[in-house]
Amino acid sequence: MVRTLSATGALRYVGRRPLGVGGDFAALTELTDFQARAEAAGPGAVINLRMIVRLVRERDATVVSTCTITAKAQAATTESGDIVDQATHAARADARRVGVPAWLRCGRGARRSGCR
């Protein structure tokens, strides 16, 4: 139910109060879509993933900024290790493309494609 409401834009984030000592901000990730489909024409797999990254101010749990990473990859086999390696590589490449590392360092001041 929470995921459905989040997908409609009704909720920006649902979380809990942090426990113990924490930082000023937290980067929270949520994998919202992951598919690895075997190719009909060969031994490989086509991978699609979508991840939401939220920069949250710890003190009041305010979502400062949100970024979405979408990645597509091709794995040579359907072995789990190969699929995970290719999905990780593709997700990191898209994170760099949309500027997630700089976005996390700069917080709300950094506006990147795919981030708000």
Protein Blocks (a to p, Z undefined) as FASTA:
>chain_A
ZZmmmmnomagbdcdddehjddfbdcddddfbdcddddfkbmbdcdddddddddddfklo
pafbdcddddddddfblcfklmmmmmmmmmmmmmmmnommmmmmnmmmlccehiZZ
